[in-house]
Amino acid sequence: MIHVPVSIGELIDKITILEIKVEKIKDKEKRTNCKKEYDLLEEIAKKSNLSFFKERANLKKVNEKLWDIEDKMRKAEASHKFGQEFIEITRHEYKCNDLRARIKKEINLKSGSEILEEKDYVSYT
């Protein structure tokens, strides 16, 4: 196993994604692999006294929305339905990803994380 430095926001984000995978993945072997990774990262977060409860809950909600969006996009792809609903789904995806980035940045700034993840996209507002 290698150890890679990441921002605190990235660690918490990854933990919430793994929580969702453990809850949603049906394949036992895949779920077990996700749980193992979750346990390892959760232990690091606990040892580091990372307790961003509100931000973590918000990140999990956003990541759950992104999970659902991804499912809808894949179903649309499989059925070749790229109408108005597909457009709305894809627009919702980048808005959720922008919110996710803001929450991660908030965690990084509040925690004094040495690593800050930066995003730079064309503005749509």
TIMI-2910 file (N, C-alpha, C, CB; in pm, 1 decimal, decimal comma, always signed):
<rs>
+----------+----------+----------+----------+----------+----------+----------+----------+----------+----------+----------+----------+------+
!      n_x !      n_y !      n_z !     ca_x !     ca_y !     ca_z !      c_x !      c_y !      c_z !     cb_x !     cb_y !     cb_z ! resn !
+----------+----------+----------+----------+----------+----------+----------+----------+----------+----------+----------+----------+------+
!    +85,2 !   -117,3 !     +0,0 !     +0,0 !     +0,0 !     +0,0 !    +89,8 !   +123,7 !     +0,0 !    -96,9 !     -0,2 !   +122,8 !  Met !
!    +49,1 !   +225,8 !    -75,4 !   +121,6 !   +351,6 !    -74,9 !    +41,2 !   +455,0 !     +3,0 !   +149,5 !   +400,4 !   -219,4 !  Ile !
!   +108,8 !   +554,3 !    +51,9 !    +42,6 !   +662,6 !   +124,3 !    +59,8 !   +789,8 !    +42,9 !   +100,8 !   +679,5 !   +269,3 !  His !
!    -50,5 !   +855,0 !    +15,9 !    -50,8 !   +973,3 !    -68,6 !   -110,4 !  +1089,9 !     +9,5 !   -130,1 !   +948,1 !   -199,7 !  Val !
!    -40,3 !  +1202,7 !    +15,4 !    -99,1 !  +1317,2 !    +84,9 !   -217,0 !  +1373,2 !     +6,0 !     +6,6 !  +1426,7 !   +107,5 !  Pro !
!   -324,6 !  +1401,0 !    +77,3 !   -443,4 !  +1461,3 !    +16,5 !   -494,0 !  +1570,3 !   +110,5 !   -555,2 !  +1353,7 !    -11,2 !  Val !
!   -576,6 !  +1656,6 !    +57,1 !   -637,7 !  +1758,7 !   +141,9 !   -736,3 !  +1691,4 !   +237,4 !   -709,1 !  +1867,8 !    +55,9 !  Ser !
!   -765,1 !  +1759,0 !   +345,2 !   -860,0 !  +1705,1 !   +442,3 !   -998,7 !  +1694,2 !   +380,1 !   -864,7 !  +1793,3 !   +568,7 !  Ile !
!  -1034,7 !  +1791,9 !   +299,1 !  -1162,8 !  +1785,7 !   +229,0 !  -1172,0 !  +1665,8 !   +137,1 !  -1185,0 !  +1911,9 !   +149,6 !  Gly !
!  -1061,9 !  +1634,9 !    +69,1 !  -1058,9 !  +1518,8 !    -20,7 !  -1074,9 !  +1389,3 !    +58,5 !   -927,1 !  +1516,0 !   -101,4 !  Glu !
!  -1010,5 !  +1380,4 !   +174,1 !  -1023,0 !  +1261,1 !   +258,3 !  -1168,1 !  +1242,0 !   +302,9 !   -930,1 !  +1271,7 !   +381,4 !  Leu !
!  -1229,4 !  +1347,1 !   +351,6 !  -1367,4 !  +1335,9 !   +399,1 !  -1461,6 !  +1304,4 !   +283,3 !  -1411,1 !  +1465,7 !   +469,6 !  Ile !
!  -1437,6 !  +1365,4 !   +168,5 !  -1517,6 !  +1336,4 !    +49,4 !  -1507,0 !  +1188,7 !    +12,3 !  -1472,5 !  +1424,5 !    -68,8 !  Asp !
!  -1386,1 !  +1137,3 !    +10,6 !  -1363,9 !   +996,3 !    -24,3 !  -1434,7 !   +904,3 !    +75,2 !  -1212,5 !   +964,4 !    -27,9 !  Lys !
!  -1430,2 !   +938,5 !   +202,3 !  -1497,8 !   +857,9 !   +304,2 !  -1648,1 !   +855,3 !   +278,5 !  -1468,4 !   +913,0 !   +445,4 !  Ile !
!  -1707,4 !   +970,3 !   +245,2 !  -1852,1 !   +972,1 !   +220,1 !  -1888,0 !   +891,7 !    +96,0 !  -1901,9 !  +1116,1 !   +204,7 !  Thr !
!  -1803,3 !   +896,2 !     -4,9 !  -1828,0 !   +816,3 !   -126,1 !  -1822,3 !   +667,9 !    -92,7 !  -1724,8 !   +850,3 !   -237,1 !  Ile !
!  -1726,1 !   +629,2 !    -11,6 !  -1715,3 !   +488,4 !    +27,9 !  -1834,3 !   +445,8 !   +113,7 !  -1584,2 !   +464,3 !   +104,3 !  Leu !
!  -1884,3 !   +534,1 !   +199,7 !  -2006,0 !   +503,5 !   +276,8 !  -2121,5 !   +471,3 !   +182,2 !  -2043,9 !   +622,6 !   +369,4 !  Glu !
!  -2135,9 !   +553,0 !    +80,3 !  -2243,5 !   +533,1 !    -17,1 !  -2224,2 !   +401,8 !    -91,6 !  -2249,2 !   +650,3 !   -116,7 !  Ile !
!  -2102,7 !   +372,4 !   -130,3 !  -2075,6 !   +246,5 !   -200,7 !  -2110,6 !   +126,6 !   -113,5 !  -1928,2 !   +239,2 !   -243,3 !  Lys !
!  -2072,7 !   +132,5 !    +13,7 !  -2103,7 !    +22,1 !   +105,6 !  -2254,9 !     +5,3 !   +118,3 !  -2040,3 !    +47,2 !   +245,1 !  Val !
!  -2328,3 !   +114,6 !   +115,9 !  -2474,3 !   +109,1 !   +126,4 !  -2540,6 !    +61,0 !     -2,8 !  -2528,5 !   +245,9 !   +163,3 !  Glu !
!  -2485,3 !    +95,8 !   -117,9 !  -2556,9 !    +75,2 !   -243,9 !  -2507,7 !    -40,8 !   -330,1 !  -2549,4 !   +198,2 !   -323,1 !  Lys !
!  -2381,2 !    -75,5 !   -318,7 !  -2328,5 !   -182,3 !   -404,2 !  -2383,5 !   -316,4 !   -357,7 !  -2173,0 !   -183,6 !   -402,5 !  Ile !
!  -2436,8 !   -390,3 !   -451,5 !  -2499,9 !   -518,5 !   -418,3 !  -2401,2 !   -635,1 !   -418,0 !  -2611,4 !   -547,6 !   -516,1 !  Lys !
!  -2301,7 !   -630,1 !   -503,5 !  -2202,5 !   -737,2 !   -513,0 !  -2122,2 !   -744,3 !   -382,7 !  -2108,0 !   -714,4 !   -634,9 !  Asp !
!  -2124,5 !   -861,3 !   -318,7 !  -2063,3 !   -877,7 !   -186,6 !  -1912,8 !   -850,7 !   -188,3 !  -2089,2 !  -1018,2 !   -134,8 !  Lys !
!  -1842,5 !   -901,0 !   -288,3 !  -1697,4 !   -882,2 !   -295,0 !  -1661,7 !   -734,3 !   -313,5 !  -1637,9 !   -965,9 !   -409,9 !  Glu !
!  -1733,5 !   -667,7 !   -402,2 !  -1708,6 !   -524,6 !   -423,7 !  -1738,7 !   -445,2 !   -296,6 !  -1794,1 !   -471,5 !   -541,2 !  Lys !
!  -1849,5 !   -478,4 !   -231,8 !  -1888,3 !   -409,6 !   -108,6 !  -1782,9 !   -431,5 !     +0,3 !  -2026,7 !   -459,1 !    -60,1 !  Arg !
!  -1730,9 !   -553,5 !     +9,1 !  -1626,4 !   -584,6 !   +107,4 !  -1501,2 !   -501,7 !    +81,1 !  -1592,1 !   -734,8 !   +104,1 !  Thr !
!  -1462,7 !   -488,7 !    -44,9 !  -1346,0 !   -407,3 !    -80,7 !  -1367,5 !   -261,0 !    -43,1 !  -1316,4 !   -419,1 !   -231,0 !  Asn !
!  -1486,7 !   -211,1 !    -67,9 !  -1519,2 !    -72,4 !    -32,6 !  -1516,7 !    -53,0 !   +118,6 !  -1657,3 !    -33,2 !    -88,7 !  Cys !
!  -1569,0 !   -149,0 !   +190,7 !  -1572,2 !   -141,3 !   +337,5 !  -1430,8 !   -141,2 !   +394,5 !  -1652,9 !   -259,0 !   +396,3 !  Lys !
!  -1343,2 !   -221,7 !   +336,6 !  -1203,9 !   -226,2 !   +382,1 !  -1138,2 !    -89,6 !   +363,9 !  -1124,6 !   -334,9 !   +305,1 !  Lys !
!  -1156,8 !    -30,6 !   +246,6 !  -1099,1 !   +101,4 !   +220,7 !  -1161,8 !   +206,3 !   +312,7 !  -1119,2 !   +141,1 !    +72,6 !  Glu !
!  -1293,3 !   +198,6 !   +329,7 !  -1363,0 !   +291,3 !   +419,8 !  -1303,8 !   +283,1 !   +560,6 !  -1515,1 !   +260,1 !   +423,5 !  Tyr !
!  -1288,0 !   +162,2 !   +611,9 !  -1235,6 !   +144,1 !   +747,6 !  -1096,3 !   +204,6 !   +762,1 !  -1231,8 !     -4,7 !   +783,8 !  Asp !
!  -1011,1 !   +184,5 !   +661,5 !   -875,3 !   +239,8 !   +665,8 !   -877,7 !   +392,6 !   +669,7 !   -794,2 !   +191,8 !   +544,4 !  Leu !
!   -957,8 !   +452,7 !   +583,1 !   -962,6 !   +598,6 !   +576,4 !  -1033,7 !   +659,1 !   +697,3 !  -1032,1 !   +642,7 !   +448,5 !  Leu !
!  -1136,8 !   +592,2 !   +744,7 !  -1208,8 !   +640,5 !   +863,2 !  -1115,7 !   +640,0 !   +984,5 !  -1334,5 !   +553,0 !   +891,0 !  Glu !
!  -1031,3 !   +539,8 !   +994,8 !   -934,7 !   +532,5 !  +1105,0 !   -837,6 !   +650,6 !  +1099,4 !   -856,7 !   +398,9 !  +1099,9 !  Glu !
!   -792,0 !   +685,5 !   +980,4 !   -703,1 !   +801,4 !   +964,3 !   -775,2 !   +928,8 !  +1007,6 !   -654,9 !   +813,9 !   +817,2 !  Ile !
!   -899,5 !   +943,5 !   +965,8 !   -977,3 !  +1062,5 !  +1002,7 !   -996,1 !  +1070,3 !  +1154,1 !  -1114,7 !  +1061,3 !   +932,1 !  Ala !
!  -1024,6 !   +957,6 !  +1217,4 !  -1044,7 !   +956,1 !  +1363,1 !   -915,7 !   +989,8 !  +1436,8 !  -1096,5 !   +818,9 !  +1408,8 !  Lys !
!   -803,9 !   +931,3 !  +1392,6 !   -675,3 !   +959,0 !  +1456,7 !   -635,9 !  +1105,2 !  +1441,8 !   -566,4 !   +869,7 !  +1398,0 !  Lys !
!   -681,2 !  +1166,8 !  +1336,3 !   -648,9 !  +1307,4 !  +1309,6 !   -749,8 !  +1402,9 !  +1372,9 !   -642,8 !  +1331,8 !  +1159,5 !  Ser !
!   -845,8 !  +1347,7 !  +1446,5 !   -950,5 !  +1427,8 !  +1511,9 !  -1027,0 !  +1515,8 !  +1413,5 !   -889,2 !  +1514,9 !  +1620,2 !  Asn !
!  -1057,7 !  +1459,7 !  +1298,3 !  -1134,9 !  +1533,2 !  +1198,4 !  -1282,8 !  +1512,9 !  +1226,2 !  -1098,8 !  +1487,4 !  +1054,1 !  Leu !
!  -1349,4 !  +1618,8 !  +1265,9 !  -1490,9 !  +1605,6 !  +1303,4 !  -1574,7 !  +1715,3 !  +1238,8 !  -1506,9 !  +1610,3 !  +1456,6 !  Ser !
!  -1580,0 !  +1714,1 !  +1110,5 !  -1660,4 !  +1811,0 !  +1035,7 !  -1797,1 !  +1749,5 !  +1008,7 !  -1590,1 !  +1852,3 !   +901,8 !  Phe !
!  -1876,7 !  +1734,9 !  +1114,5 !  -2002,6 !  +1660,6 !  +1104,7 !  -2099,5 !  +1722,0 !  +1004,1 !  -2068,9 !  +1653,5 !  +1240,6 !  Phe !
!  -2120,2 !  +1852,8 !  +1013,6 !  -2214,7 !  +1919,8 !   +923,6 !  -2166,2 !  +1911,6 !   +778,6 !  -2233,7 !  +2067,8 !   +965,4 !  Lys !
!  -2039,7 !  +1944,3 !   +757,5 !  -1984,3 !  +1942,7 !   +622,9 !  -1982,3 !  +1800,9 !   +565,9 !  -1843,2 !  +2001,6 !   +622,9 !  Glu !
!  -1950,1 !  +1705,1 !   +651,2 !  -1948,1 !  +1565,4 !   +606,4 !  -2088,1 !  +1520,6 !   +565,3 !  -1892,9 !  +1473,1 !   +717,7 !  Arg !
!  -2187,5 !  +1556,4 !   +645,3 !  -2325,9 !  +1520,8 !   +611,6 !  -2367,8 !  +1587,2 !   +480,5 !  -2422,1 !  +1562,1 !   +725,6 !  Ala !
!  -2328,7 !  +1712,8 !   +461,9 !  -2361,1 !  +1782,5 !   +337,5 !  -2291,5 !  +1718,6 !   +217,5 !  -2322,0 !  +1929,8 !   +347,9 !  Asn !
!  -2165,8 !  +1681,5 !   +235,2 !  -2092,6 !  +1614,2 !   +127,1 !  -2158,3 !  +1482,2 !    +91,2 !  -1946,5 !  +1590,6 !   +167,3 !  Leu !
!  -2200,4 !  +1408,9 !   +191,8 !  -2264,7 !  +1280,7 !   +164,2 !  -2393,8 !  +1301,1 !    +85,7 !  -2293,3 !  +1205,6 !   +295,0 !  Lys !
!  -2472,7 !  +1401,4 !   +122,9 !  -2596,8 !  +1429,5 !    +49,4 !  -2567,7 !  +1462,3 !    -96,6 !  -2673,2 !  +1545,8 !   +115,1 !  Lys !
!  -2467,6 !  +1545,3 !   -119,5 !  -2431,5 !  +1582,1 !   -256,8 !  -2382,2 !  +1459,6 !   -332,9 !  -2323,3 !  +1692,8 !   -257,4 !  Val !
!  -2299,3 !  +1378,2 !   -269,2 !  -2247,5 !  +1258,6 !   -336,3 !  -2357,9 !  +1156,4 !   -363,8 !  -2137,6 !  +1194,4 !   -251,7 !  Asn !
!  -2457,9 !  +1150,0 !   -276,8 !  -2573,6 !  +1063,1 !   -304,4 !  -2650,4 !  +1113,6 !   -426,6 !  -2667,8 !  +1056,4 !   -181,1 !  Glu !
!  -2666,4 !  +1245,0 !   -436,5 !  -2731,7 !  +1302,4 !   -554,6 !  -2651,4 !  +1270,3 !   -680,2 !  -2748,0 !  +1455,3 !   -539,1 !  Lys !
!  -2519,6 !  +1284,3 !   -670,7 !  -2434,6 !  +1254,4 !   -786,1 !  -2442,8 !  +1106,7 !   -824,4 !  -2289,2 !  +1292,7 !   -756,4 !  Leu !
!  -2455,2 !  +1019,3 !   -726,8 !  -2472,1 !   +875,6 !   -754,0 !  -2600,0 !   +853,9 !   -835,3 !  -2477,2 !   +793,4 !   -620,4 !  Trp !
!  -2708,8 !   +916,4 !   -789,4 !  -2837,7 !   +903,3 !   -858,9 !  -2831,8 !   +963,4 !   -999,3 !  -2949,2 !   +971,1 !   -777,9 !  Asp !
!  -2765,9 !  +1077,2 !  -1012,1 !  -2750,3 !  +1140,8 !  -1143,3 !  -2674,3 !  +1048,8 !  -1237,7 !  -2677,1 !  +1276,3 !  -1130,2 !  Ile !
!  -2566,7 !   +990,2 !  -1188,7 !  -2486,5 !   +898,3 !  -1271,5 !  -2571,4 !   +780,7 !  -1318,6 !  -2363,6 !   +846,7 !  -1192,6 !  Glu !
!  -2651,9 !   +725,0 !  -1228,9 !  -2741,7 !   +614,8 !  -1267,7 !  -2837,4 !   +658,8 !  -1377,9 !  -2821,5 !   +564,5 !  -1145,8 !  Asp !
!  -2896,1 !   +777,2 !  -1361,8 !  -2990,4 !   +827,8 !  -1462,2 !  -2921,8 !   +851,8 !  -1596,3 !  -3055,5 !   +957,4 !  -1413,3 !  Lys !
!  -2801,5 !   +904,4 !  -1592,7 !  -2727,9 !   +929,3 !  -1717,1 !  -2696,1 !   +798,2 !  -1789,1 !  -2597,8 !  +1006,7 !  -1688,1 !  Met !
!  -2658,0 !   +697,7 !  -1713,7 !  -2625,7 !   +568,0 !  -1774,3 !  -2750,3 !   +500,5 !  -1831,7 !  -2559,4 !   +476,0 !  -1670,9 !  Arg !
!  -2863,7 !   +516,0 !  -1762,6 !  -2989,4 !   +460,5 !  -1815,3 !  -3029,2 !   +532,2 !  -1943,7 !  -3102,8 !   +472,2 !  -1710,3 !  Lys !
!  -3012,0 !   +663,6 !  -1946,4 !  -3042,8 !   +739,9 !  -2067,8 !  -2951,2 !   +696,9 !  -2181,8 !  -3028,8 !   +891,7 !  -2042,1 !  Ala !
!  -2825,4 !   +675,6 !  -2150,8 !  -2729,5 !   +629,8 !  -2252,8 !  -2770,3 !   +493,6 !  -2306,7 !  -2586,3 !   +623,0 !  -2194,6 !  Glu !
!  -2807,8 !   +403,6 !  -2217,2 !  -2845,9 !   +268,1 !  -2259,1 !  -2969,1 !   +269,2 !  -2348,3 !  -2871,6 !   +180,3 !  -2137,1 !  Ala !
!  -3061,1 !   +361,9 !  -2321,1 !  -3185,2 !   +367,5 !  -2399,3 !  -3179,0 !   +471,9 !  -2511,6 !  -3303,0 !   +398,3 !  -2307,3 !  Ser !
!  -3065,3 !   +538,3 !  -2523,3 !  -3044,7 !   +641,8 !  -2626,2 !  -3149,0 !   +752,9 !  -2617,7 !  -3048,5 !   +579,1 !  -2765,5 !  His !
!  -3185,5 !   +788,5 !  -2494,3 !  -3281,5 !   +897,3 !  -2472,3 !  -3205,2 !  +1020,9 !  -2424,2 !  -3391,9 !   +855,5 !  -2368,3 !  Lys !
!  -3189,6 !  +1116,2 !  -2514,2 !  -3110,9 !  +1234,9 !  -2483,6 !  -3193,2 !  +1362,7 !  -2496,8 !  -2989,7 !  +1241,9 !  -2574,6 !  Phe !
!  -3316,0 !  +1356,3 !  -2450,7 !  -3407,6 !  +1469,9 !  -2459,5 !  -3389,7 !  +1568,0 !  -2345,5 !  -3549,6 !  +1421,5 !  -2462,1 !  Gly !
!  -3496,7 !  +1638,9 !  -2315,2 !  -3495,1 !  +1744,2 !  -2213,5 !  -3456,2 !  +1690,4 !  -2075,7 !  -3631,6 !  +1811,3 !  -2206,0 !  Gln !
!  -3506,5 !  +1573,5 !  -2039,9 !  -3472,2 !  +1515,6 !  -1909,0 !  -3321,8 !  +1491,1 !  -1897,8 !  -3548,9 !  +1383,4 !  -1886,6 !  Glu !
!  -3261,0 !  +1440,5 !  -2004,7 !  -3116,4 !  +1416,3 !  -2004,4 !  -3040,1 !  +1548,2 !  -1988,5 !  -3073,0 !  +1344,5 !  -2134,7 !  Phe !
!  -3085,1 !  +1649,6 !  -2057,1 !  -3020,6 !  +1781,1 !  -2046,7 !  -3028,7 !  +1832,3 !  -1903,3 !  -3086,4 !  +1882,6 !  -2143,8 !  Ile !
!  -3144,4 !  +1819,4 !  -1841,2 !  -3161,1 !  +1864,1 !  -1702,9 !  -3072,1 !  +1784,9 !  -1607,4 !  -3307,4 !  +1851,4 !  -1660,4 !  Glu !
!  -3060,9 !  +1656,0 !  -1631,4 !  -2976,0 !  +1571,2 !  -1547,2 !  -2830,5 !  +1614,8 !  -1557,5 !  -2990,2 !  +1422,8 !  -1587,3 !  Ile !
!  -2782,3 !  +1635,8 !  -1678,9 !  -2641,3 !  +1673,4 !  -1696,2 !  -2613,3 !  +1812,0 !  -1638,9 !  -2602,9 !  +1669,7 !  -1844,8 !  Thr !
!  -2709,1 !  +1902,0 !  -1649,9 !  -2691,8 !  +2034,5 !  -1589,9 !  -2686,5 !  +2022,6 !  -1437,5 !  -2806,6 !  +2129,8 !  -1633,0 !  Arg !
!  -2769,2 !  +1936,9 !  -1382,9 !  -2770,7 !  +1916,2 !  -1237,8 !  -2637,8 !  +1856,1 !  -1191,1 !  -2888,6 !  +1824,3 !  -1197,2 !  His !
!  -2577,2 !  +1774,2 !  -1275,1 !  -2450,4 !  +1711,0 !  -1237,9 !  -2341,4 !  +1814,5 !  -1212,2 !  -2405,4 !  +1614,5 !  -1347,3 !  Glu !
!  -2320,8 !  +1907,2 !  -1305,7 !  -2211,9 !  +2001,9 !  -1282,6 !  -2243,7 !  +2098,4 !  -1169,2 !  -2182,5 !  +2079,8 !  -1409,6 !  Tyr !
!  -2370,6 !  +2127,4 !  -1146,5 !  -2406,0 !  +2212,2 !  -1032,7 !  -2377,1 !  +2140,3 !   -900,5 !  -2554,9 !  +2252,8 !  -1040,2 !  Lys !
!  -2406,9 !  +2011,5 !   -894,9 !  -2375,8 !  +1931,7 !   -774,9 !  -2225,0 !  +1920,8 !   -754,9 !  -2438,0 !  +1790,4 !   -785,6 !  Cys !
!  -2151,3 !  +1902,3 !   -863,8 !  -2005,5 !  +1895,0 !   -852,8 !  -1946,6 !  +2027,2 !   -805,3 !  -1944,0 !  +1856,0 !   -987,0 !  Asn !
!  -2004,5 !  +2138,3 !   -847,9 !  -1958,3 !  +2268,5 !   -799,5 !  -1985,1 !  +2283,7 !   -650,1 !  -2026,6 !  +2382,1 !   -877,3 !  Asp !
!  -2102,2 !  +2240,2 !   -604,8 !  -2134,1 !  +2244,4 !   -462,1 !  -2038,5 !  +2154,6 !   -384,1 !  -2280,5 !  +2201,2 !   -437,7 !  Leu !
!  -2012,3 !  +2038,1 !   -437,3 !  -1917,9 !  +1944,6 !   -374,0 !  -1781,1 !  +2010,7 !   -357,7 !  -1905,0 !  +1814,2 !   -457,7 !  Arg !
!  -1732,9 !  +2078,2 !   -461,0 !  -1602,9 !  +2145,7 !   -454,5 !  -1604,0 !  +2256,7 !   -349,2 !  -1565,6 !  +2203,9 !   -592,3 !  Ala !
!  -1714,4 !  +2330,2 !   -339,2 !  -1723,9 !  +2437,2 !   -238,5 !  -1719,5 !  +2380,7 !    -96,4 !  -1853,4 !  +2518,1 !   -258,5 !  Arg !
!  -1788,0 !  +2269,4 !    -73,9 !  -1787,9 !  +2208,1 !    +59,9 !  -1647,9 !  +2158,2 !    +94,4 !  -1890,0 !  +2091,1 !    +67,4 !  Ile !
!  -1582,3 !  +2094,1 !     -1,0 !  -1445,9 !  +2045,5 !    +23,2 !  -1351,7 !  +2161,9 !    +53,8 !  -1394,3 !  +1966,0 !    -98,9 !  Lys !
!  -1365,9 !  +2271,1 !    -20,0 !  -1280,7 !  +2388,1 !     +4,1 !  -1308,6 !  +2446,2 !   +142,7 !  -1303,7 !  +2496,0 !   -105,0 !  Lys !
!  -1436,0 !  +2450,5 !   +182,0 !  -1473,0 !  +2499,2 !   +315,1 !  -1404,6 !  +2415,2 !   +423,2 !  -1626,7 !  +2495,9 !   +333,6 !  Glu !
!  -1406,2 !  +2284,1 !   +406,4 !  -1338,8 !  +2195,2 !   +502,1 !  -1189,6 !  +2224,9 !   +504,7 !  -1363,3 !  +2046,5 !   +466,1 !  Ile !
!  -1129,6 !  +2238,0 !   +388,0 !   -985,6 !  +2263,8 !   +380,1 !   -947,7 !  +2394,8 !   +448,4 !   -940,5 !  +2266,6 !   +234,4 !  Asn !
!  -1026,7 !  +2498,5 !   +426,9 !   -996,3 !  +2627,8 !   +487,9 !  -1018,3 !  +2624,5 !   +638,7 !  -1081,9 !  +2737,5 !   +425,0 !  Leu !
!  -1126,9 !  +2563,4 !   +684,0 !  -1155,3 !  +2555,1 !   +828,3 !  -1050,5 !  +2471,9 !   +901,4 !  -1294,4 !  +2495,1 !   +851,8 !  Lys !
!  -1000,3 !  +2368,7 !   +835,4 !   -906,9 !  +2276,8 !   +900,8 !   -762,2 !  +2322,6 !   +890,9 !   -920,0 !  +2139,4 !   +841,0 !  Ser !
!   -735,6 !  +2421,7 !   +806,7 !   -597,4 !  +2462,4 !   +784,6 !   -519,9 !  +2359,4 !   +704,8 !   -528,6 !  +2486,9 !   +916,4 !  Gly !
!   -588,3 !  +2286,2 !   +619,7 !   -525,1 !  +2182,4 !   +538,2 !   -406,3 !  +2240,0 !   +461,1 !   -627,4 !  +2120,3 !   +440,5 !  Ser !
!   -295,9 !  +2166,2 !   +460,9 !   -176,5 !  +2209,7 !   +387,8 !   -196,9 !  +2201,7 !   +237,1 !    -56,2 !  +2125,2 !   +428,2 !  Glu !
!   -287,2 !  +2116,0 !   +194,4 !   -316,3 !  +2099,6 !    +52,4 !   -454,1 !  +2159,3 !    +26,4 !   -310,4 !  +1948,3 !     +9,2 !  Ile !
!   -463,0 !  +2243,4 !    -74,0 !   -590,3 !  +2303,2 !   -113,4 !   -619,1 !  +2263,6 !   -257,0 !   -587,8 !  +2458,4 !    -97,6 !  Leu !
!   -732,1 !  +2199,4 !   -277,3 !   -774,0 !  +2161,8 !   -412,3 !   -834,7 !  +2284,6 !   -478,7 !   -876,1 !  +2042,5 !   -409,8 !  Glu !
!   -793,8 !  +2312,9 !   -600,7 !   -845,9 !  +2428,5 !   -673,1 !   -920,0 !  +2384,0 !   -797,9 !   -732,5 !  +2524,9 !   -710,1 !  Glu !
!  -1025,0 !  +2456,0 !   -831,3 !  -1103,9 !  +2431,6 !   -952,6 !  -1107,3 !  +2561,6 !  -1031,9 !  -1250,0 !  +2381,6 !   -918,5 !  Lys !
!  -1116,8 !  +2550,3 !  -1162,6 !  -1125,1 !  +2668,7 !  -1246,9 !  -1204,2 !  +2634,1 !  -1371,9 !   -983,8 !  +2721,8 !  -1283,5 !  Asp !
!  -1330,4 !  +2673,8 !  -1372,2 !  -1419,3 !  +2643,2 !  -1483,5 !  -1475,9 !  +2771,8 !  -1541,3 !  -1532,9 !  +2549,6 !  -1438,8 !  Tyr !
!  -1529,8 !  +2761,4 !  -1659,2 !  -1603,2 !  +2871,4 !  -1719,5 !  -1727,1 !  +2896,7 !  -1634,0 !  -1641,5 !  +2840,2 !  -1868,4 !  Val !
!  -1752,2 !  +3022,2 !  -1601,5 !  -1868,0 !  +3056,0 !  -1518,7 !  -1997,2 !  +3041,0 !  -1598,2 !  -1855,5 !  +3199,3 !  -1464,4 !  Ser !
!  -2100,5 !  +2990,9 !  -1532,3 !  -2230,6 !  +2976,0 !  -1596,3 !  -2336,5 !  +3059,5 !  -1524,8 !  -2272,3 !  +2828,7 !  -1598,9 !  Tyr !
!  -2292,5 !  +3140,2 !  -1428,7 !  -2388,6 !  +3222,9 !  -1355,0 !  -2384,3 !  +3366,1 !  -1402,2 !  -2361,3 !  +3217,0 !  -1205,4 !  Thr !
+----------+----------+----------+----------+----------+----------+----------+----------+----------+----------+----------+----------+------+
</rs>
